[in-house]
Amino acid sequence: MNLKLKCTPGIYVVGFMASGKSTIGRLLAQRLGWNFFDIDEEIEAAEGTAIAEIFDTRGEAEFRRIETGIVRRHVLRIGQGSPAVVALGGGAFVGQANRDLLENNGVTVWLDCPFEVVERRVALASHRPLARDPRQFAALYEAPAPGVRPRGRARSHRERRSGRCRRGYSEPSH
């Protein structure tokens, strides 16, 4: 088993929207016998409204603030020894602070999915605010994913290997 997982038993499943993070995360958690959390579902439950409504009424910046708070709570819980697989929203890994937090407190796995598959999945659901405009959606997909190698060259995001075991929650260092 990976040393980092022994110290902070958290696996964070990240990737572009509709890449299968929730589906794969649930299956992985079930296989490991760990808890599973879907950050988007938790945001909707905590706020009592759909993510699209949060985007429309409060804006993306407020949504990201809420998202980061929920991610931090899970990282803290995992750091206290509660193993979990966490599926993050498509944009949660874009912010450097979130990437650092996740990479310092578990293992991140980037799911890469061909655009044609993502496009087909998104067409089946109207609840994705960043997929409403087809041109902007395609441009968002083509934009370089922060912290991830260019598409086609790598299938997963590798955590930094420090060789040291950090106990508990660790804020990113800047």
PyRosetta script that sets phi, psi and omega in degrees:
from pyrosetta import init, pose_from_sequence

init()
pose = pose_from_sequence("MNLKLKCTPGIYVVGFMASGKSTIGRLLAQRLGWNFFDIDEEIEAAEGTAIAEIFDTRGEAEFRRIETGIVRRHVLRIGQGSPAVVALGGGAFVGQANRDLLENNGVTVWLDCPFEVVERRVALASHRPLARDPRQFAALYEAPAPGVRPRGRARSHRERRSGRCRRGYSEPSH")
pose.set_psi(1, 144.9)
pose.set_omega(1, 178.2)
pose.set_phi(2, -59.6)
pose.set_psi(2, 132.0)
pose.set_omega(2, -179.4)
pose.set_phi(3, -56.1)
pose.set_psi(3, -40.0)
pose.set_omega(3, -179.4)
pose.set_phi(4, -62.0)
pose.set_psi(4, -37.5)
pose.set_omega(4, 179.0)
pose.set_phi(5, -69.4)
pose.set_psi(5, -29.7)
pose.set_omega(5, 176.7)
pose.set_phi(6, -68.6)
pose.set_psi(6, -34.1)
pose.set_omega(6, -177.5)
pose.set_phi(7, -83.3)
pose.set_psi(7, -46.2)
pose.set_omega(7, 178.8)
pose.set_phi(8, -131.8)
pose.set_psi(8, 92.6)
pose.set_omega(8, -171.8)
pose.set_phi(9, -73.7)
pose.set_psi(9, 67.9)
pose.set_omega(9, 178.7)
pose.set_phi(10, -129.7)
pose.set_psi(10, 131.7)
pose.set_omega(10, 172.6)
pose.set_phi(11, -117.0)
pose.set_psi(11, 123.7)
pose.set_omega(11, -177.3)
pose.set_phi(12, -109.8)
pose.set_psi(12, 115.1)
pose.set_omega(12, -177.9)
pose.set_phi(13, -94.3)
pose.set_psi(13, 118.8)
pose.set_omega(13, -176.0)
pose.set_phi(14, -127.4)
pose.set_psi(14, 164.2)
pose.set_omega(14, 178.5)
pose.set_phi(15, 157.1)
pose.set_psi(15, 177.1)
pose.set_omega(15, -179.8)
pose.set_phi(16, -65.2)
pose.set_psi(16, 155.5)
pose.set_omega(16, 179.5)
pose.set_phi(17, -55.3)
pose.set_psi(17, 142.7)
pose.set_omega(17, 178.1)
pose.set_phi(18, 66.1)
pose.set_psi(18, 21.9)
pose.set_omega(18, 178.3)
pose.set_phi(19, -85.0)
pose.set_psi(19, -7.1)
pose.set_omega(19, 177.1)
pose.set_phi(20, 105.0)
pose.set_psi(20, 18.1)
pose.set_omega(20, -176.0)
pose.set_phi(21, -59.1)
pose.set_psi(21, -46.9)
pose.set_omega(21, -178.9)
pose.set_phi(22, -67.2)
pose.set_psi(22, -43.4)
pose.set_omega(22, -179.4)
pose.set_phi(23, -63.4)
pose.set_psi(23, -51.0)
pose.set_omega(23, -179.0)
pose.set_phi(24, -66.3)
pose.set_psi(24, -42.0)
pose.set_omega(24, 180.0)
pose.set_phi(25, -59.4)
pose.set_psi(25, -45.3)
pose.set_omega(25, 178.5)
pose.set_phi(26, -61.1)
pose.set_psi(26, -45.4)
pose.set_omega(26, -179.6)
pose.set_phi(27, -63.7)
pose.set_psi(27, -43.0)
pose.set_omega(27, 179.8)
pose.set_phi(28, -64.0)
pose.set_psi(28, -45.1)
pose.set_omega(28, 179.0)
pose.set_phi(29, -61.3)
pose.set_psi(29, -43.1)
pose.set_omega(29, 179.2)
pose.set_phi(30, -61.4)
pose.set_psi(30, -43.7)
pose.set_omega(30, -179.3)
pose.set_phi(31, -63.9)
pose.set_psi(31, -38.4)
pose.set_omega(31, -179.4)
pose.set_phi(32, -82.5)
pose.set_psi(32, -16.2)
pose.set_omega(32, -174.3)
pose.set_phi(33, 75.1)
pose.set_psi(33, 27.2)
pose.set_omega(33, -179.2)
pose.set_phi(34, -103.5)
pose.set_psi(34, 167.0)
pose.set_omega(34, 172.5)
pose.set_phi(35, -71.3)
pose.set_psi(35, 154.7)
pose.set_omega(35, 175.5)
pose.set_phi(36, -126.3)
pose.set_psi(36, 138.1)
pose.set_omega(36, 177.1)
pose.set_phi(37, -134.3)
pose.set_psi(37, 135.5)
pose.set_omega(37, 175.5)
pose.set_phi(38, -109.5)
pose.set_psi(38, 113.3)
pose.set_omega(38, -174.3)
pose.set_phi(39, -60.8)
pose.set_psi(39, -40.4)
pose.set_omega(39, 179.1)
pose.set_phi(40, -61.6)
pose.set_psi(40, -43.2)
pose.set_omega(40, 178.1)
pose.set_phi(41, -62.9)
pose.set_psi(41, -39.1)
pose.set_omega(41, -179.3)
pose.set_phi(42, -68.7)
pose.set_psi(42, -36.3)
pose.set_omega(42, 176.9)
pose.set_phi(43, -63.0)
pose.set_psi(43, -47.2)
pose.set_omega(43, -179.7)
pose.set_phi(44, -61.6)
pose.set_psi(44, -40.6)
pose.set_omega(44, 178.9)
pose.set_phi(45, -66.7)
pose.set_psi(45, -44.3)
pose.set_omega(45, -178.1)
pose.set_phi(46, -66.9)
pose.set_psi(46, -37.3)
pose.set_omega(46, -176.4)
pose.set_phi(47, -91.9)
pose.set_psi(47, -13.3)
pose.set_omega(47, 179.3)
pose.set_phi(48, 68.9)
pose.set_psi(48, 25.8)
pose.set_omega(48, -179.2)
pose.set_phi(49, -156.7)
pose.set_psi(49, 165.8)
pose.set_omega(49, -179.8)
pose.set_phi(50, -75.0)
pose.set_psi(50, 152.8)
pose.set_omega(50, 178.2)
pose.set_phi(51, -58.7)
pose.set_psi(51, -40.9)
pose.set_omega(51, 178.7)
pose.set_phi(52, -58.2)
pose.set_psi(52, -38.3)
pose.set_omega(52, 179.0)
pose.set_phi(53, -67.6)
pose.set_psi(53, -38.4)
pose.set_omega(53, 177.5)
pose.set_phi(54, -62.9)
pose.set_psi(54, -45.4)
pose.set_omega(54, 177.7)
pose.set_phi(55, -58.9)
pose.set_psi(55, -46.0)
pose.set_omega(55, -175.6)
pose.set_phi(56, -68.7)
pose.set_psi(56, -38.7)
pose.set_omega(56, -173.7)
pose.set_phi(57, -97.1)
pose.set_psi(57, -30.2)
pose.set_omega(57, -175.1)
pose.set_phi(58, -117.5)
pose.set_psi(58, -16.3)
pose.set_omega(58, 177.9)
pose.set_phi(59, 93.3)
pose.set_psi(59, 162.8)
pose.set_omega(59, -177.9)
pose.set_phi(60, -65.9)
pose.set_psi(60, -38.2)
pose.set_omega(60, -178.3)
pose.set_phi(61, -60.0)
pose.set_psi(61, -42.5)
pose.set_omega(61, 178.5)
pose.set_phi(62, -67.4)
pose.set_psi(62, -39.3)
pose.set_omega(62, 176.5)
pose.set_phi(63, -59.6)
pose.set_psi(63, -45.3)
pose.set_omega(63, -179.1)
pose.set_phi(64, -64.0)
pose.set_psi(64, -35.4)
pose.set_omega(64, 177.7)
pose.set_phi(65, -63.3)
pose.set_psi(65, -45.4)
pose.set_omega(65, 178.4)
pose.set_phi(66, -62.4)
pose.set_psi(66, -45.8)
pose.set_omega(66, -179.1)
pose.set_phi(67, -58.4)
pose.set_psi(67, -47.1)
pose.set_omega(67, -179.2)
pose.set_phi(68, -61.8)
pose.set_psi(68, -39.2)
pose.set_omega(68, 178.4)
pose.set_phi(69, -62.0)
pose.set_psi(69, -42.4)
pose.set_omega(69, 179.6)
pose.set_phi(70, -69.5)
pose.set_psi(70, -39.9)
pose.set_omega(70, 176.7)
pose.set_phi(71, -60.0)
pose.set_psi(71, -46.8)
pose.set_omega(71, 179.6)
pose.set_phi(72, -58.8)
pose.set_psi(72, -40.7)
pose.set_omega(72, 179.0)
pose.set_phi(73, -62.0)
pose.set_psi(73, -40.4)
pose.set_omega(73, 179.0)
pose.set_phi(74, -68.8)
pose.set_psi(74, -41.0)
pose.set_omega(74, 178.6)
pose.set_phi(75, -61.0)
pose.set_psi(75, -41.5)
pose.set_omega(75, 178.2)
pose.set_phi(76, -61.5)
pose.set_psi(76, -47.3)
pose.set_omega(76, 179.7)
pose.set_phi(77, -61.0)
pose.set_psi(77, -44.0)
pose.set_omega(77, 179.3)
pose.set_phi(78, -64.3)
pose.set_psi(78, -42.1)
pose.set_omega(78, 178.6)
pose.set_phi(79, -62.4)
pose.set_psi(79, -22.2)
pose.set_omega(79, 177.7)
pose.set_phi(80, -88.3)
pose.set_psi(80, 5.6)
pose.set_omega(80, 172.7)
pose.set_phi(81, 104.2)
pose.set_psi(81, 13.0)
pose.set_omega(81, 178.6)
pose.set_phi(82, -100.4)
pose.set_psi(82, 96.2)
pose.set_omega(82, -175.0)
pose.set_phi(83, -61.4)
pose.set_psi(83, 139.4)
pose.set_omega(83, -179.0)
pose.set_phi(84, -157.3)
pose.set_psi(84, 154.4)
pose.set_omega(84, 168.2)
pose.set_phi(85, -107.8)
pose.set_psi(85, 129.8)
pose.set_omega(85, -176.4)
pose.set_phi(86, -123.2)
pose.set_psi(86, 124.0)
pose.set_omega(86, 174.7)
pose.set_phi(87, -94.5)
pose.set_psi(87, 122.7)
pose.set_omega(87, -179.8)
pose.set_phi(88, -98.1)
pose.set_psi(88, 156.7)
pose.set_omega(88, 175.1)
pose.set_phi(89, -64.8)
pose.set_psi(89, 160.6)
pose.set_omega(89, -176.4)
pose.set_phi(90, -56.6)
pose.set_psi(90, -32.1)
pose.set_omega(90, -177.9)
pose.set_phi(91, -96.6)
pose.set_psi(91, -4.5)
pose.set_omega(91, -174.8)
pose.set_phi(92, -64.0)
pose.set_psi(92, -28.0)
pose.set_omega(92, -176.4)
pose.set_phi(93, -88.9)
pose.set_psi(93, -3.0)
pose.set_omega(93, -178.7)
pose.set_phi(94, -70.7)
pose.set_psi(94, -39.9)
pose.set_omega(94, -178.7)
pose.set_phi(95, -71.9)
pose.set_psi(95, 130.5)
pose.set_omega(95, -178.6)
pose.set_phi(96, -57.6)
pose.set_psi(96, -40.1)
pose.set_omega(96, -179.3)
pose.set_phi(97, -62.3)
pose.set_psi(97, -42.0)
pose.set_omega(97, 177.1)
pose.set_phi(98, -65.4)
pose.set_psi(98, -43.5)
pose.set_omega(98, 179.2)
pose.set_phi(99, -59.7)
pose.set_psi(99, -46.7)
pose.set_omega(99, 180.0)
pose.set_phi(100, -62.0)
pose.set_psi(100, -44.3)
pose.set_omega(100, -180.0)
pose.set_phi(101, -58.2)
pose.set_psi(101, -48.4)
pose.set_omega(101, -178.1)
pose.set_phi(102, -67.7)
pose.set_psi(102, -44.3)
pose.set_omega(102, -178.3)
pose.set_phi(103, -67.3)
pose.set_psi(103, -29.2)
pose.set_omega(103, 179.4)
pose.set_phi(104, -83.1)
pose.set_psi(104, -8.0)
pose.set_omega(104, -172.7)
pose.set_phi(105, -134.5)
pose.set_psi(105, 34.4)
pose.set_omega(105, 178.6)
pose.set_phi(106, 150.3)
pose.set_psi(106, -158.0)
pose.set_omega(106, -178.0)
pose.set_phi(107, -119.3)
pose.set_psi(107, 131.8)
pose.set_omega(107, 175.6)
pose.set_phi(108, -102.4)
pose.set_psi(108, 140.6)
pose.set_omega(108, 177.8)
pose.set_phi(109, -124.3)
pose.set_psi(109, 119.8)
pose.set_omega(109, 179.9)
pose.set_phi(110, -92.3)
pose.set_psi(110, 121.7)
pose.set_omega(110, 174.7)
pose.set_phi(111, -92.2)
pose.set_psi(111, 123.0)
pose.set_omega(111, 179.1)
pose.set_phi(112, -106.1)
pose.set_psi(112, 131.3)
pose.set_omega(112, -175.3)
pose.set_phi(113, -136.0)
pose.set_psi(113, 135.3)
pose.set_omega(113, 179.6)
pose.set_phi(114, -59.2)
pose.set_psi(114, 146.1)
pose.set_omega(114, -177.3)
pose.set_phi(115, -56.6)
pose.set_psi(115, -39.4)
pose.set_omega(115, -177.5)
pose.set_phi(116, -60.4)
pose.set_psi(116, -37.3)
pose.set_omega(116, 179.8)
pose.set_phi(117, -71.5)
pose.set_psi(117, -46.1)
pose.set_omega(117, 179.1)
pose.set_phi(118, -60.3)
pose.set_psi(118, -45.2)
pose.set_omega(118, -179.4)
pose.set_phi(119, -60.3)
pose.set_psi(119, -42.5)
pose.set_omega(119, 179.2)
pose.set_phi(120, -65.1)
pose.set_psi(120, -42.9)
pose.set_omega(120, 179.7)
pose.set_phi(121, -64.8)
pose.set_psi(121, -41.9)
pose.set_omega(121, -179.2)
pose.set_phi(122, -67.5)
pose.set_psi(122, -33.5)
pose.set_omega(122, 179.3)
pose.set_phi(123, -63.1)
pose.set_psi(123, -24.1)
pose.set_omega(123, -179.1)
pose.set_phi(124, -82.3)
pose.set_psi(124, -9.5)
pose.set_omega(124, -177.2)
pose.set_phi(125, -135.0)
pose.set_psi(125, 137.2)
pose.set_omega(125, -178.0)
pose.set_phi(126, -104.1)
pose.set_psi(126, 8.6)
pose.set_omega(126, -173.6)
pose.set_phi(127, -90.9)
pose.set_psi(127, 9.7)
pose.set_omega(127, -176.2)
pose.set_phi(128, -104.3)
pose.set_psi(128, 104.0)
pose.set_omega(128, -173.6)
pose.set_phi(129, -63.3)
pose.set_psi(129, -30.4)
pose.set_omega(129, -178.2)
pose.set_phi(130, -85.8)
pose.set_psi(130, 3.2)
pose.set_omega(130, 178.9)
pose.set_phi(131, -112.6)
pose.set_psi(131, 10.2)
pose.set_omega(131, -176.1)
pose.set_phi(132, -68.3)
pose.set_psi(132, -38.6)
pose.set_omega(132, -179.9)
pose.set_phi(133, -99.7)
pose.set_psi(133, 114.9)
pose.set_omega(133, -175.8)
pose.set_phi(134, -57.7)
pose.set_psi(134, -37.4)
pose.set_omega(134, 179.7)
pose.set_phi(135, -68.8)
pose.set_psi(135, -45.9)
pose.set_omega(135, 178.8)
pose.set_phi(136, -64.7)
pose.set_psi(136, -36.6)
pose.set_omega(136, 178.3)
pose.set_phi(137, -61.9)
pose.set_psi(137, -47.2)
pose.set_omega(137, 178.8)
pose.set_phi(138, -63.1)
pose.set_psi(138, -40.7)
pose.set_omega(138, 179.1)
pose.set_phi(139, -65.4)
pose.set_psi(139, -38.3)
pose.set_omega(139, 178.0)
pose.set_phi(140, -63.0)
pose.set_psi(140, -41.9)
pose.set_omega(140, 178.4)
pose.set_phi(141, -63.4)
pose.set_psi(141, -42.1)
pose.set_omega(141, -176.8)
pose.set_phi(142, -75.7)
pose.set_psi(142, -19.5)
pose.set_omega(142, 179.9)
pose.set_phi(143, -63.0)
pose.set_psi(143, 143.7)
pose.set_omega(143, 179.5)
pose.set_phi(144, -58.6)
pose.set_psi(144, 133.8)
pose.set_omega(144, 178.1)
pose.set_phi(145, -81.9)
pose.set_psi(145, 119.8)
pose.set_omega(145, -178.4)
pose.set_phi(146, -58.6)
pose.set_psi(146, 134.6)
pose.set_omega(146, 175.7)
pose.set_phi(147, 76.8)
pose.set_psi(147, 7.0)
pose.set_omega(147, -177.4)
pose.set_phi(148, -127.6)
pose.set_psi(148, 142.6)
pose.set_omega(148, 177.4)
pose.set_phi(149, -64.2)
pose.set_psi(149, 157.4)
pose.set_omega(149, -179.9)
pose.set_phi(150, -55.2)
pose.set_psi(150, 147.1)
pose.set_omega(150, -178.7)
pose.set_phi(151, -54.5)
pose.set_psi(151, 143.3)
pose.set_omega(151, 176.8)
pose.set_phi(152, 90.2)
pose.set_psi(152, -20.3)
pose.set_omega(152, -178.3)
pose.set_phi(153, -95.9)
pose.set_psi(153, -24.9)
pose.set_omega(153, 179.9)
pose.set_phi(154, -148.1)
pose.set_psi(154, 145.7)
pose.set_omega(154, -178.4)
pose.set_phi(155, -102.0)
pose.set_psi(155, -14.5)
pose.set_omega(155, 179.2)
pose.set_phi(156, -141.4)
pose.set_psi(156, 155.4)
pose.set_omega(156, 178.2)
pose.set_phi(157, -88.7)
pose.set_psi(157, 124.7)
pose.set_omega(157, -178.8)
pose.set_phi(158, -90.7)
pose.set_psi(158, 134.1)
pose.set_omega(158, 176.6)
pose.set_phi(159, -74.7)
pose.set_psi(159, 154.3)
pose.set_omega(159, 175.0)
pose.set_phi(160, -69.9)
pose.set_psi(160, 139.7)
pose.set_omega(160, -178.4)
pose.set_phi(161, -104.9)
pose.set_psi(161, 111.3)
pose.set_omega(161, -178.6)
pose.set_phi(162, -96.0)
pose.set_psi(162, -23.1)
pose.set_omega(162, -177.3)
pose.set_phi(163, 78.8)
pose.set_psi(163, -3.8)
pose.set_omega(163, 179.9)
pose.set_phi(164, -110.2)
pose.set_psi(164, 152.5)
pose.set_omega(164, 177.8)
pose.set_phi(165, -102.1)
pose.set_psi(165, 118.5)
pose.set_omega(165, 175.7)
pose.set_phi(166, -98.6)
pose.set_psi(166, 126.0)
pose.set_omega(166, 178.1)
pose.set_phi(167, -86.7)
pose.set_psi(167, 132.8)
pose.set_omega(167, 174.0)
pose.set_phi(168, 76.8)
pose.set_psi(168, -168.8)
pose.set_omega(168, -175.6)
pose.set_phi(169, -70.5)
pose.set_psi(169, 137.8)
pose.set_omega(169, 179.6)
pose.set_phi(170, -132.2)
pose.set_psi(170, 117.1)
pose.set_omega(170, 175.3)
pose.set_phi(171, -70.0)
pose.set_psi(171, 147.2)
pose.set_omega(171, 176.5)
pose.set_phi(172, -63.4)
pose.set_psi(172, 144.2)
pose.set_omega(172, 176.8)
pose.set_phi(173, -95.7)
pose.set_psi(173, 140.2)
pose.set_omega(173, -178.5)
pose.set_phi(174, -123.5)
pose.dump_pdb("model.pdb")
